[in-house]
Amino acid sequence: MPMPATDLESRLRAAFPGSEIVITDLAGDGDHYKARIVSPAFRGLTRVRQHQLVNKALADVLGGALHALALETAAPAD
């Protein structure tokens, strides 16, 4: 069962409040997305650690309702 982009965005906003989040449906099928997340929670973290935090927030749907997720993460510029 595909995951609507609105559900994905809601989950990410709950996990990373105050973040800039842009979701792009890569294939038009509701289960291949790109997420761009700029979050204060990522300050001082490596990109690998940032991606681990996102994956943890979505662990229950990754590989199921959410088949593929390309990530672009960053901390906000000061």
N, CA, C and O atoms as a Tripos MOL2 file, in Angstrom:
@<TRIPOS>MOLECULE
protein
  312   311    78     0     0
PROTEIN
NO_CHARGES

@<TRIPOS>ATOM
      1 N           0.8410   -1.1760    0.0000 N.3       1 MET1
      2 CA          0.0000    0.0000    0.0000 C.3       1 MET1
      3 C           0.8870    1.2410    0.0000 C.2       1 MET1
      4 O           1.6900    1.4080    0.9180 O.2       1 MET1
      5 N           0.7720    2.1010   -0.9810 N.am      2 PRO2
      6 CA          1.5950    3.3140   -1.0390 C.3       2 PRO2
      7 C           1.3150    4.2610    0.1210 C.2       2 PRO2
      8 O           0.2620    4.2060    0.7570 O.2       2 PRO2
      9 N           2.2790    5.1240    0.3760 N.am      3 MET3
     10 CA          2.1430    6.1370    1.4230 C.3       3 MET3
     11 C           1.9560    7.4960    0.7480 C.2       3 MET3
     12 O           2.8100    7.9050   -0.0390 O.2       3 MET3
     13 N           0.8750    8.1970    1.0330 N.am      4 PRO4
     14 CA          0.6970    9.5300    0.4550 C.3       4 PRO4
     15 C           1.8140   10.4840    0.9000 C.2       4 PRO4
     16 O           2.3050   10.3970    2.0250 O.2       4 PRO4
     17 N           2.1980   11.3770    0.0190 N.am      5 ALA5
     18 CA          3.2440   12.3470    0.3270 C.3       5 ALA5
     19 C           2.8810   13.1790    1.5580 C.2       5 ALA5
     20 O           3.7590   13.5510    2.3370 O.2       5 ALA5
     21 N           1.6040   13.4680    1.7320 N.am      6 THR6
     22 CA          1.1720   14.2560    2.8940 C.3       6 THR6
     23 C           1.4450   13.5110    4.2000 C.2       6 THR6
     24 O           1.8110   14.1250    5.2020 O.2       6 THR6
     25 N           1.2650   12.1830    4.1880 N.am      7 ASP7
     26 CA          1.5560   11.3870    5.3840 C.3       7 ASP7
     27 C           3.0570   11.3880    5.6870 C.2       7 ASP7
     28 O           3.4710   11.5290    6.8370 O.2       7 ASP7
     29 N           3.8560   11.2290    4.6400 N.am      8 LEU8
     30 CA          5.3000   11.2470    4.8160 C.3       8 LEU8
     31 C           5.7460   12.5930    5.3850 C.2       8 LEU8
     32 O           6.5390   12.6440    6.3260 O.2       8 LEU8
     33 N           5.2370   13.6710    4.8130 N.am      9 GLU9
     34 CA          5.6110   14.9980    5.2890 C.3       9 GLU9
     35 C           5.1700   15.2050    6.7390 C.2       9 GLU9
     36 O           5.9210   15.7710    7.5330 O.2       9 GLU9
     37 N           3.9830   14.7610    7.0900 N.am     10 SER10
     38 CA          3.4940   14.8970    8.4700 C.3      10 SER10
     39 C           4.3890   14.1580    9.4550 C.2      10 SER10
     40 O           4.7090   14.6710   10.5280 O.2      10 SER10
     41 N           4.7840   12.9630    9.0830 N.am     11 ARG11
     42 CA          5.6660   12.1700    9.9600 C.3      11 ARG11
     43 C           7.0080   12.8650   10.1490 C.2      11 ARG11
     44 O           7.5400   12.9100   11.2580 O.2      11 ARG11
     45 N           7.5530   13.4080    9.0590 N.am     12 LEU12
     46 CA          8.8430   14.0880    9.1550 C.3      12 LEU12
     47 C           8.7270   15.3850    9.9490 C.2      12 LEU12
     48 O           9.6340   15.7250   10.7080 O.2      12 LEU12
     49 N           7.6300   16.1090    9.7840 N.am     13 ARG13
     50 CA          7.4340   17.3540   10.5560 C.3      13 ARG13
     51 C           7.3030   17.0430   12.0500 C.2      13 ARG13
     52 O           7.7820   17.8090   12.8850 O.2      13 ARG13
     53 N           6.6640   15.9360   12.3860 N.am     14 ALA14
     54 CA          6.5470   15.5400   13.7930 C.3      14 ALA14
     55 C           7.9070   15.1550   14.3740 C.2      14 ALA14
     56 O           8.2030   15.4580   15.5300 O.2      14 ALA14
     57 N           8.7230   14.4930   13.5750 N.am     15 ALA15
     58 CA         10.0360   14.0430   14.0400 C.3      15 ALA15
     59 C          11.0610   15.1760   14.0780 C.2      15 ALA15
     60 O          11.9800   15.1660   14.8970 O.2      15 ALA15
     61 N          10.8940   16.1550   13.1800 N.am     16 PHE16
     62 CA         11.8580   17.2560   13.0550 C.3      16 PHE16
     63 C          11.1260   18.5950   13.0310 C.2      16 PHE16
     64 O          11.0810   19.2600   11.9950 O.2      16 PHE16
     65 N          10.5510   18.9960   14.1690 N.am     17 PRO17
     66 CA          9.7930   20.2490   14.2100 C.3      17 PRO17
     67 C          10.6760   21.4480   13.8560 C.2      17 PRO17
     68 O          11.8640   21.4830   14.1730 O.2      17 PRO17
     69 N          10.0680   22.4170   13.1970 N.am     18 GLY18
     70 CA         10.7900   23.6230   12.8280 C.3      18 GLY18
     71 C          11.7030   23.4620   11.6320 C.2      18 GLY18
     72 O          12.5430   24.3220   11.3700 O.2      18 GLY18
     73 N          11.5490   22.3760   10.9090 N.am     19 SER19
     74 CA         12.4030   22.0900    9.7630 C.3      19 SER19
     75 C          11.7650   22.5310    8.4570 C.2      19 SER19
     76 O          10.5440   22.6410    8.3440 O.2      19 SER19
     77 N          12.6140   22.7790    7.4820 N.am     20 GLU20
     78 CA         12.1630   22.9970    6.1090 C.3      20 GLU20
     79 C          12.1310   21.6270    5.4470 C.2      20 GLU20
     80 O          13.1580   20.9530    5.3730 O.2      20 GLU20
     81 N          10.9690   21.2090    4.9670 N.am     21 ILE21
     82 CA         10.8100   19.8770    4.3850 C.3      21 ILE21
     83 C          10.1210   19.9860    3.0390 C.2      21 ILE21
     84 O           9.0580   20.5960    2.9190 O.2      21 ILE21
     85 N          10.7350   19.3900    2.0270 N.am     22 VAL22
     86 CA         10.1620   19.3490    0.6880 C.3      22 VAL22
     87 C          10.1450   17.8930    0.2380 C.2      22 VAL22
     88 O          11.1810   17.2280    0.2130 O.2      22 VAL22
     89 N           8.9680   17.4090   -0.1130 N.am     23 ILE23
     90 CA          8.7990   16.0310   -0.5750 C.3      23 ILE23
     91 C           8.5440   16.0410   -2.0820 C.2      23 ILE23
     92 O           7.7250   16.8160   -2.5760 O.2      23 ILE23
     93 N           9.2490   15.1750   -2.8050 N.am     24 THR24
     94 CA          9.0590   15.0200   -4.2370 C.3      24 THR24
     95 C           8.7390   13.5620   -4.5270 C.2      24 THR24
     96 O           9.4820   12.6710   -4.1160 O.2      24 THR24
     97 N           7.6400   13.3110   -5.2330 N.am     25 ASP25
     98 CA          7.2790   11.9540   -5.6540 C.3      25 ASP25
     99 C           8.0660   11.6560   -6.9280 C.2      25 ASP25
    100 O           7.7930   12.2380   -7.9780 O.2      25 ASP25
    101 N           9.0260   10.7670   -6.8390 N.am     26 LEU26
    102 CA          9.9510   10.5180   -7.9410 C.3      26 LEU26
    103 C           9.3560    9.7030   -9.0800 C.2      26 LEU26
    104 O           9.7570    9.8700  -10.2320 O.2      26 LEU26
    105 N           8.4130    8.8320   -8.7780 N.am     27 ALA27
    106 CA          7.8910    7.9400   -9.8120 C.3      27 ALA27
    107 C           6.3900    8.0850  -10.0410 C.2      27 ALA27
    108 O           5.8400    7.4520  -10.9420 O.2      27 ALA27
    109 N           5.7290    8.9040   -9.2420 N.am     28 GLY28
    110 CA          4.2950    9.0790   -9.3810 C.3      28 GLY28
    111 C           3.4830    7.9090   -8.8650 C.2      28 GLY28
    112 O           2.2910    7.8000   -9.1510 O.2      28 GLY28
    113 N           4.1290    7.0250   -8.0980 N.am     29 ASP29
    114 CA          3.4510    5.8210   -7.6280 C.3      29 ASP29
    115 C           3.1860    5.8070   -6.1240 C.2      29 ASP29
    116 O           2.6170    4.8480   -5.6020 O.2      29 ASP29
    117 N           3.5960    6.8690   -5.4270 N.am     30 GLY30
    118 CA          3.3190    6.9610   -4.0030 C.3      30 GLY30
    119 C           4.2190    6.1390   -3.1040 C.2      30 GLY30
    120 O           3.9550    6.0340   -1.9060 O.2      30 GLY30
    121 N           5.2790    5.5490   -3.6500 N.am     31 ASP31
    122 CA          6.2010    4.8610   -2.7470 C.3      31 ASP31
    123 C           7.6740    5.0270   -3.1290 C.2      31 ASP31
    124 O           8.5310    4.2840   -2.6490 O.2      31 ASP31
    125 N           7.9610    5.9910   -3.9810 N.am     32 HIS32
    126 CA          9.3370    6.3690   -4.3130 C.3      32 HIS32
    127 C           9.4360    7.8910   -4.1700 C.2      32 HIS32
    128 O           8.9430    8.6340   -5.0180 O.2      32 HIS32
    129 N          10.0730    8.3420   -3.0960 N.am     33 TYR33
    130 CA         10.1210    9.7620   -2.7920 C.3      33 TYR33
    131 C          11.5450   10.2640   -2.6110 C.2      33 TYR33
    132 O          12.4820    9.5010   -2.3750 O.2      33 TYR33
    133 N          11.6630   11.5810   -2.7320 N.am     34 LYS34
    134 CA         12.8640   12.2940   -2.3120 C.3      34 LYS34
    135 C          12.4150   13.2530   -1.2320 C.2      34 LYS34
    136 O          11.3960   13.9280   -1.3840 O.2      34 LYS34
    137 N          13.1570   13.3220   -0.1510 N.am     35 ALA35
    138 CA         12.8640   14.2610    0.9280 C.3      35 ALA35
    139 C          14.0770   15.1600    1.1310 C.2      35 ALA35
    140 O          15.1980   14.6880    1.3240 O.2      35 ALA35
    141 N          13.8280   16.4580    1.0840 N.am     36 ARG36
    142 CA         14.8590   17.4420    1.4190 C.3      36 ARG36
    143 C          14.4760   18.0110    2.7710 C.2      36 ARG36
    144 O          13.4100   18.6050    2.9320 O.2      36 ARG36
    145 N          15.3660   17.8210    3.7460 N.am     37 ILE37
    146 CA         15.0860   18.2410    5.1160 C.3      37 ILE37
    147 C          16.2280   19.1230    5.6030 C.2      37 ILE37
    148 O          17.3800   18.6910    5.6500 O.2      37 ILE37
    149 N          15.9100   20.3420    5.9600 N.am     38 VAL38
    150 CA         16.8780   21.2510    6.5700 C.3      38 VAL38
    151 C          16.3990   21.4620    8.0030 C.2      38 VAL38
    152 O          15.3710   22.0930    8.2460 O.2      38 VAL38
    153 N          17.1700   20.9200    8.9410 N.am     39 SER39
    154 CA         16.7080   20.8860   10.3230 C.3      39 SER39
    155 C          17.7820   21.3300   11.2990 C.2      39 SER39
    156 O          18.9470   20.9600   11.1560 O.2      39 SER39
    157 N          17.3950   22.1250   12.2960 N.am     40 PRO40
    158 CA         18.3340   22.4650   13.3670 C.3      40 PRO40
    159 C          18.8240   21.2160   14.1070 C.2      40 PRO40
    160 O          19.9080   21.2290   14.6910 O.2      40 PRO40
    161 N          18.0440   20.1550   14.0840 N.am     41 ALA41
    162 CA         18.4400   18.9070   14.7540 C.3      41 ALA41
    163 C          19.6900   18.2860   14.1220 C.2      41 ALA41
    164 O          20.3340   17.4290   14.7260 O.2      41 ALA41
    165 N          20.0270   18.7190   12.9110 N.am     42 PHE42
    166 CA         21.1660   18.1470   12.2030 C.3      42 PHE42
    167 C          22.4740   18.9060   12.4530 C.2      42 PHE42
    168 O          23.5280   18.4970   11.9650 O.2      42 PHE42
    169 N          22.4130   19.9950   13.2000 N.am     43 ARG43
    170 CA         23.6280   20.7880   13.4620 C.3      43 ARG43
    171 C          24.7110   19.9360   14.1030 C.2      43 ARG43
    172 O          24.4690   19.2340   15.0840 O.2      43 ARG43
    173 N          25.9020   20.0080   13.5360 N.am     44 GLY44
    174 CA         27.0520   19.3130   14.1030 C.3      44 GLY44
    175 C          27.1020   17.8260   13.7980 C.2      44 GLY44
    176 O          28.0240   17.1390   14.2380 O.2      44 GLY44
    177 N          26.1280   17.3150   13.0520 N.am     45 LEU45
    178 CA         26.0870   15.8860   12.7440 C.3      45 LEU45
    179 C          26.5980   15.6240   11.3300 C.2      45 LEU45
    180 O          26.4320   16.4480   10.4310 O.2      45 LEU45
    181 N          27.2150   14.4700   11.1540 N.am     46 THR46
    182 CA         27.6270   14.0670    9.8170 C.3      46 THR46
    183 C          26.3850   13.7480    8.9960 C.2      46 THR46
    184 O          25.3090   13.5080    9.5440 O.2      46 THR46
    185 N          26.5430   13.7480    7.7030 N.am     47 ARG47
    186 CA         25.4140   13.4210    6.8240 C.3      47 ARG47
    187 C          24.9110   12.0020    7.1130 C.2      47 ARG47
    188 O          23.7050   11.7570    7.0880 O.2      47 ARG47
    189 N          25.8150   11.0820    7.3810 N.am     48 VAL48
    190 CA         25.4060    9.7100    7.7000 C.3      48 VAL48
    191 C          24.5170    9.7030    8.9390 C.2      48 VAL48
    192 O          23.4830    9.0350    8.9530 O.2      48 VAL48
    193 N          24.9040   10.4310    9.9680 N.am     49 ARG49
    194 CA         24.1120   10.4800   11.2060 C.3      49 ARG49
    195 C          22.7610   11.1510   10.9610 C.2      49 ARG49
    196 O          21.7520   10.7300   11.5250 O.2      49 ARG49
    197 N          22.7340   12.1910   10.1270 N.am     50 GLN50
    198 CA         21.4770   12.8490    9.7830 C.3      50 GLN50
    199 C          20.5250   11.8520    9.1250 C.2      50 GLN50
    200 O          19.3440   11.7910    9.4690 O.2      50 GLN50
    201 N          21.0400   11.0800    8.1870 N.am     51 HIS51
    202 CA         20.2190   10.0970    7.4830 C.3      51 HIS51
    203 C          19.7560    8.9950    8.4380 C.2      51 HIS51
    204 O          18.6360    8.4990    8.3180 O.2      51 HIS51
    205 N          20.6120    8.6170    9.3790 N.am     52 GLN52
    206 CA         20.2130    7.6170   10.3700 C.3      52 GLN52
    207 C          19.0340    8.1050   11.2060 C.2      52 GLN52
    208 O          18.1360    7.3260   11.5260 O.2      52 GLN52
    209 N          19.0330    9.3840   11.5610 N.am     53 LEU53
    210 CA         17.9190    9.9340   12.3410 C.3      53 LEU53
    211 C          16.6170    9.9050   11.5450 C.2      53 LEU53
    212 O          15.5560    9.5930   12.0860 O.2      53 LEU53
    213 N          16.7050   10.2330   10.2570 N.am     54 VAL54
    214 CA         15.5070   10.1870    9.4090 C.3      54 VAL54
    215 C          15.0190    8.7480    9.2800 C.2      54 VAL54
    216 O          13.8260    8.4790    9.4190 O.2      54 VAL54
    217 N          15.9340    7.8340    9.0150 N.am     55 ASN55
    218 CA         15.5550    6.4220    8.8770 C.3      55 ASN55
    219 C          14.9220    5.8890   10.1620 C.2      55 ASN55
    220 O          13.9750    5.1050   10.1110 O.2      55 ASN55
    221 N          15.4410    6.3100   11.3010 N.am     56 LYS56
    222 CA         14.8650    5.8800   12.5830 C.3      56 LYS56
    223 C          13.4400    6.4030   12.7360 C.2      56 LYS56
    224 O          12.5600    5.6890   13.2170 O.2      56 LYS56
    225 N          13.2160    7.6520   12.3260 N.am     57 ALA57
    226 CA         11.8790    8.2440   12.4360 C.3      57 ALA57
    227 C          10.8580    7.5400   11.5440 C.2      57 ALA57
    228 O           9.6580    7.5790   11.8170 O.2      57 ALA57
    229 N          11.3370    6.8970   10.4760 N.am     58 LEU58
    230 CA         10.4450    6.2300    9.5160 C.3      58 LEU58
    231 C          10.6010    4.7100    9.5220 C.2      58 LEU58
    232 O          10.1270    4.0380    8.6060 O.2      58 LEU58
    233 N          11.2520    4.1670   10.5330 N.am     59 ALA59
    234 CA         11.5980    2.7480   10.5620 C.3      59 ALA59
    235 C          10.4030    1.8200   10.3520 C.2      59 ALA59
    236 O          10.5370    0.7700    9.7230 O.2      59 ALA59
    237 N           9.2520    2.1950   10.8650 N.am     60 ASP60
    238 CA          8.0980    1.3000   10.7790 C.3      60 ASP60
    239 C           7.4620    1.2590    9.3870 C.2      60 ASP60
    240 O           6.6470    0.3780    9.1150 O.2      60 ASP60
    241 N           7.8210    2.1980    8.4970 N.am     61 VAL61
    242 CA          7.2420    2.1950    7.1470 C.3      61 VAL61
    243 C           8.2740    1.9630    6.0400 C.2      61 VAL61
    244 O           7.9060    1.6340    4.9120 O.2      61 VAL61
    245 N           9.5490    2.1300    6.3510 N.am     62 LEU62
    246 CA         10.5840    1.9030    5.3340 C.3      62 LEU62
    247 C          10.5960    0.4370    4.9150 C.2      62 LEU62
    248 O          10.6050   -0.4640    5.7540 O.2      62 LEU62
    249 N          10.5960    0.2200    3.6220 N.am     63 GLY63
    250 CA         10.5750   -1.1430    3.0990 C.3      63 GLY63
    251 C           9.1790   -1.7210    3.0140 C.2      63 GLY63
    252 O           8.9940   -2.8230    2.4980 O.2      63 GLY63
    253 N           8.1950   -0.9930    3.5130 N.am     64 GLY64
    254 CA          6.8070   -1.4330    3.4420 C.3      64 GLY64
    255 C           6.0190   -0.4290    2.6200 C.2      64 GLY64
    256 O           6.1030   -0.4140    1.3920 O.2      64 GLY64
    257 N           5.2500    0.4160    3.3110 N.am     65 ALA65
    258 CA          4.4670    1.4370    2.6230 C.3      65 ALA65
    259 C           5.3680    2.4250    1.8840 C.2      65 ALA65
    260 O           4.9690    3.0120    0.8780 O.2      65 ALA65
    261 N           6.5610    2.5970    2.3860 N.am     66 LEU66
    262 CA          7.5420    3.4850    1.7700 C.3      66 LEU66
    263 C           8.6640    2.6310    1.2000 C.2      66 LEU66
    264 O           9.5510    2.1820    1.9260 O.2      66 LEU66
    265 N           8.6120    2.4140   -0.0990 N.am     67 HIS67
    266 CA          9.5620    1.5080   -0.7440 C.3      67 HIS67
    267 C          10.9430    2.1260   -0.9040 C.2      67 HIS67
    268 O          11.9460    1.4560   -0.6570 O.2      67 HIS67
    269 N          11.0170    3.3910   -1.3130 N.am     68 ALA68
    270 CA         12.3060    4.0300   -1.5620 C.3      68 ALA68
    271 C          12.2460    5.4960   -1.1500 C.2      68 ALA68
    272 O          11.2690    6.1970   -1.4150 O.2      68 ALA68
    273 N          13.3220    5.9430   -0.4920 N.am     69 LEU69
    274 CA         13.3960    7.3230   -0.0530 C.3      69 LEU69
    275 C          14.8130    7.8370   -0.2630 C.2      69 LEU69
    276 O          15.7500    7.3900    0.3980 O.2      69 LEU69
    277 N          14.9610    8.7770   -1.1850 N.am     70 ALA70
    278 CA         16.2380    9.4670   -1.3770 C.3      70 ALA70
    279 C          16.2590   10.6530   -0.4290 C.2      70 ALA70
    280 O          15.2850   11.3990   -0.3320 O.2      70 ALA70
    281 N          17.3670   10.8210    0.2630 N.am     71 LEU71
    282 CA         17.4370   11.8880    1.2590 C.3      71 LEU71
    283 C          18.4600   12.9470    0.8830 C.2      71 LEU71
    284 O          19.5430   12.6540    0.3770 O.2      71 LEU71
    285 N          18.0750   14.1840    1.1480 N.am     72 GLU72
    286 CA         18.9860   15.3210    1.0890 C.3      72 GLU72
    287 C          18.7850   16.0420    2.4180 C.2      72 GLU72
    288 O          17.7230   16.6130    2.6640 O.2      72 GLU72
    289 N          19.7860   16.0150    3.2570 N.am     73 THR73
    290 CA         19.6550   16.6130    4.5900 C.3      73 THR73
    291 C          20.7480   17.6480    4.8130 C.2      73 THR73
    292 O          21.8320   17.5740    4.2350 O.2      73 THR73
    293 N          20.4300   18.6160    5.6710 N.am     74 ALA74
    294 CA         21.3900   19.6490    6.0180 C.3      74 ALA74
    295 C          20.9150   20.3770    7.2560 C.2      74 ALA74
    296 O          19.7340   20.3550    7.5990 O.2      74 ALA74
    297 N          21.8640   21.0260    7.9220 N.am     75 ALA75
    298 CA         21.5290   21.9480    9.0030 C.3      75 ALA75
    299 C          21.3310   23.3250    8.3700 C.2      75 ALA75
    300 O          21.9360   23.6150    7.3380 O.2      75 ALA75
    301 N          20.5050   24.1720    8.9630 N.am     76 PRO76
    302 CA         20.3020   25.5060    8.3980 C.3      76 PRO76
    303 C          21.5940   26.3260    8.4420 C.2      76 PRO76
    304 O          22.4070   26.1740    9.3540 O.2      76 PRO76
    305 N          21.7680   27.1830    7.4590 N.am     77 ALA77
    306 CA         22.9040   28.1010    7.4710 C.3      77 ALA77
    307 C          22.6350   29.1680    8.5210 C.2      77 ALA77
    308 O          21.5030   29.6240    8.6870 O.2      77 ALA77
    309 N          23.6590   29.5490    9.2080 N.am     78 ASP78
    310 CA         23.4970   30.5810   10.2570 C.3      78 ASP78
    311 C          23.4190   31.9550    9.6910 C.2      78 ASP78
    312 O          23.2850   32.9240   10.4390 O.2      78 ASP78
@<TRIPOS>BOND
     1     1     2 1
     2     2     3 1
     3     3     4 2
     4     3     5 am
     5     5     6 1
     6     6     7 1
     7     7     8 2
     8     7     9 am
     9     9    10 1
    10    10    11 1
    11    11    12 2
    12    11    13 am
    13    13    14 1
    14    14    15 1
    15    15    16 2
    16    15    17 am
    17    17    18 1
    18    18    19 1
    19    19    20 2
    20    19    21 am
    21    21    22 1
    22    22    23 1
    23    23    24 2
    24    23    25 am
    25    25    26 1
    26    26    27 1
    27    27    28 2
    28    27    29 am
    29    29    30 1
    30    30    31 1
    31    31    32 2
    32    31    33 am
    33    33    34 1
    34    34    35 1
    35    35    36 2
    36    35    37 am
    37    37    38 1
    38    38    39 1
    39    39    40 2
    40    39    41 am
    41    41    42 1
    42    42    43 1
    43    43    44 2
    44    43    45 am
    45    45    46 1
    46    46    47 1
    47    47    48 2
    48    47    49 am
    49    49    50 1
    50    50    51 1
    51    51    52 2
    52    51    53 am
    53    53    54 1
    54    54    55 1
    55    55    56 2
    56    55    57 am
    57    57    58 1
    58    58    59 1
    59    59    60 2
    60    59    61 am
    61    61    62 1
    62    62    63 1
    63    63    64 2
    64    63    65 am
    65    65    66 1
    66    66    67 1
    67    67    68 2
    68    67    69 am
    69    69    70 1
    70    70    71 1
    71    71    72 2
    72    71    73 am
    73    73    74 1
    74    74    75 1
    75    75    76 2
    76    75    77 am
    77    77    78 1
    78    78    79 1
    79    79    80 2
    80    79    81 am
    81    81    82 1
    82    82    83 1
    83    83    84 2
    84    83    85 am
    85    85    86 1
    86    86    87 1
    87    87    88 2
    88    87    89 am
    89    89    90 1
    90    90    91 1
    91    91    92 2
    92    91    93 am
    93    93    94 1
    94    94    95 1
    95    95    96 2
    96    95    97 am
    97    97    98 1
    98    98    99 1
    99    99   100 2
   100    99   101 am
   101   101   102 1
   102   102   103 1
   103   103   104 2
   104   103   105 am
   105   105   106 1
   106   106   107 1
   107   107   108 2
   108   107   109 am
   109   109   110 1
   110   110   111 1
   111   111   112 2
   112   111   113 am
   113   113   114 1
   114   114   115 1
   115   115   116 2
   116   115   117 am
   117   117   118 1
   118   118   119 1
   119   119   120 2
   120   119   121 am
   121   121   122 1
   122   122   123 1
   123   123   124 2
   124   123   125 am
   125   125   126 1
   126   126   127 1
   127   127   128 2
   128   127   129 am
   129   129   130 1
   130   130   131 1
   131   131   132 2
   132   131   133 am
   133   133   134 1
   134   134   135 1
   135   135   136 2
   136   135   137 am
   137   137   138 1
   138   138   139 1
   139   139   140 2
   140   139   141 am
   141   141   142 1
   142   142   143 1
   143   143   144 2
   144   143   145 am
   145   145   146 1
   146   146   147 1
   147   147   148 2
   148   147   149 am
   149   149   150 1
   150   150   151 1
   151   151   152 2
   152   151   153 am
   153   153   154 1
   154   154   155 1
   155   155   156 2
   156   155   157 am
   157   157   158 1
   158   158   159 1
   159   159   160 2
   160   159   161 am
   161   161   162 1
   162   162   163 1
   163   163   164 2
   164   163   165 am
   165   165   166 1
   166   166   167 1
   167   167   168 2
   168   167   169 am
   169   169   170 1
   170   170   171 1
   171   171   172 2
   172   171   173 am
   173   173   174 1
   174   174   175 1
   175   175   176 2
   176   175   177 am
   177   177   178 1
   178   178   179 1
   179   179   180 2
   180   179   181 am
   181   181   182 1
   182   182   183 1
   183   183   184 2
   184   183   185 am
   185   185   186 1
   186   186   187 1
   187   187   188 2
   188   187   189 am
   189   189   190 1
   190   190   191 1
   191   191   192 2
   192   191   193 am
   193   193   194 1
   194   194   195 1
   195   195   196 2
   196   195   197 am
   197   197   198 1
   198   198   199 1
   199   199   200 2
   200   199   201 am
   201   201   202 1
   202   202   203 1
   203   203   204 2
   204   203   205 am
   205   205   206 1
   206   206   207 1
   207   207   208 2
   208   207   209 am
   209   209   210 1
   210   210   211 1
   211   211   212 2
   212   211   213 am
   213   213   214 1
   214   214   215 1
   215   215   216 2
   216   215   217 am
   217   217   218 1
   218   218   219 1
   219   219   220 2
   220   219   221 am
   221   221   222 1
   222   222   223 1
   223   223   224 2
   224   223   225 am
   225   225   226 1
   226   226   227 1
   227   227   228 2
   228   227   229 am
   229   229   230 1
   230   230   231 1
   231   231   232 2
   232   231   233 am
   233   233   234 1
   234   234   235 1
   235   235   236 2
   236   235   237 am
   237   237   238 1
   238   238   239 1
   239   239   240 2
   240   239   241 am
   241   241   242 1
   242   242   243 1
   243   243   244 2
   244   243   245 am
   245   245   246 1
   246   246   247 1
   247   247   248 2
   248   247   249 am
   249   249   250 1
   250   250   251 1
   251   251   252 2
   252   251   253 am
   253   253   254 1
   254   254   255 1
   255   255   256 2
   256   255   257 am
   257   257   258 1
   258   258   259 1
   259   259   260 2
   260   259   261 am
   261   261   262 1
   262   262   263 1
   263   263   264 2
   264   263   265 am
   265   265   266 1
   266   266   267 1
   267   267   268 2
   268   267   269 am
   269   269   270 1
   270   270   271 1
   271   271   272 2
   272   271   273 am
   273   273   274 1
   274   274   275 1
   275   275   276 2
   276   275   277 am
   277   277   278 1
   278   278   279 1
   279   279   280 2
   280   279   281 am
   281   281   282 1
   282   282   283 1
   283   283   284 2
   284   283   285 am
   285   285   286 1
   286   286   287 1
   287   287   288 2
   288   287   289 am
   289   289   290 1
   290   290   291 1
   291   291   292 2
   292   291   293 am
   293   293   294 1
   294   294   295 1
   295   295   296 2
   296   295   297 am
   297   297   298 1
   298   298   299 1
   299   299   300 2
   300   299   301 am
   301   301   302 1
   302   302   303 1
   303   303   304 2
   304   303   305 am
   305   305   306 1
   306   306   307 1
   307   307   308 2
   308   307   309 am
   309   309   310 1
   310   310   311 1
   311   311   312 2
@<TRIPOS>SUBSTRUCTURE
     1 MET1         2 RESIDUE 1 A MET
     2 PRO2         6 RESIDUE 1 A PRO
     3 MET3        10 RESIDUE 1 A MET
     4 PRO4        14 RESIDUE 1 A PRO
     5 ALA5        18 RESIDUE 1 A ALA
     6 THR6        22 RESIDUE 1 A THR
     7 ASP7        26 RESIDUE 1 A ASP
     8 LEU8        30 RESIDUE 1 A LEU
     9 GLU9        34 RESIDUE 1 A GLU
    10 SER10       38 RESIDUE 1 A SER
    11 ARG11       42 RESIDUE 1 A ARG
    12 LEU12       46 RESIDUE 1 A LEU
    13 ARG13       50 RESIDUE 1 A ARG
    14 ALA14       54 RESIDUE 1 A ALA
    15 ALA15       58 RESIDUE 1 A ALA
    16 PHE16       62 RESIDUE 1 A PHE
    17 PRO17       66 RESIDUE 1 A PRO
    18 GLY18       70 RESIDUE 1 A GLY
    19 SER19       74 RESIDUE 1 A SER
    20 GLU20       78 RESIDUE 1 A GLU
    21 ILE21       82 RESIDUE 1 A ILE
    22 VAL22       86 RESIDUE 1 A VAL
    23 ILE23       90 RESIDUE 1 A ILE
    24 THR24       94 RESIDUE 1 A THR
    25 ASP25       98 RESIDUE 1 A ASP
    26 LEU26      102 RESIDUE 1 A LEU
    27 ALA27      106 RESIDUE 1 A ALA
    28 GLY28      110 RESIDUE 1 A GLY
    29 ASP29      114 RESIDUE 1 A ASP
    30 GLY30      118 RESIDUE 1 A GLY
    31 ASP31      122 RESIDUE 1 A ASP
    32 HIS32      126 RESIDUE 1 A HIS
    33 TYR33      130 RESIDUE 1 A TYR
    34 LYS34      134 RESIDUE 1 A LYS
    35 ALA35      138 RESIDUE 1 A ALA
    36 ARG36      142 RESIDUE 1 A ARG
    37 ILE37      146 RESIDUE 1 A ILE
    38 VAL38      150 RESIDUE 1 A VAL
    39 SER39      154 RESIDUE 1 A SER
    40 PRO40      158 RESIDUE 1 A PRO
    41 ALA41      162 RESIDUE 1 A ALA
    42 PHE42      166 RESIDUE 1 A PHE
    43 ARG43      170 RESIDUE 1 A ARG
    44 GLY44      174 RESIDUE 1 A GLY
    45 LEU45      178 RESIDUE 1 A LEU
    46 THR46      182 RESIDUE 1 A THR
    47 ARG47      186 RESIDUE 1 A ARG
    48 VAL48      190 RESIDUE 1 A VAL
    49 ARG49      194 RESIDUE 1 A ARG
    50 GLN50      198 RESIDUE 1 A GLN
    51 HIS51      202 RESIDUE 1 A HIS
    52 GLN52      206 RESIDUE 1 A GLN
    53 LEU53      210 RESIDUE 1 A LEU
    54 VAL54      214 RESIDUE 1 A VAL
    55 ASN55      218 RESIDUE 1 A ASN
    56 LYS56      222 RESIDUE 1 A LYS
    57 ALA57      226 RESIDUE 1 A ALA
    58 LEU58      230 RESIDUE 1 A LEU
    59 ALA59      234 RESIDUE 1 A ALA
    60 ASP60      238 RESIDUE 1 A ASP
    61 VAL61      242 RESIDUE 1 A VAL
    62 LEU62      246 RESIDUE 1 A LEU
    63 GLY63      250 RESIDUE 1 A GLY
    64 GLY64      254 RESIDUE 1 A GLY
    65 ALA65      258 RESIDUE 1 A ALA
    66 LEU66      262 RESIDUE 1 A LEU
    67 HIS67      266 RESIDUE 1 A HIS
    68 ALA68      270 RESIDUE 1 A ALA
    69 LEU69      274 RESIDUE 1 A LEU
    70 ALA70      278 RESIDUE 1 A ALA
    71 LEU71      282 RESIDUE 1 A LEU
    72 GLU72      286 RESIDUE 1 A GLU
    73 THR73      290 RESIDUE 1 A THR
    74 ALA74      294 RESIDUE 1 A ALA
    75 ALA75      298 RESIDUE 1 A ALA
    76 PRO76      302 RESIDUE 1 A PRO
    77 ALA77      306 RESIDUE 1 A ALA
    78 ASP78      310 RESIDUE 1 A ASP
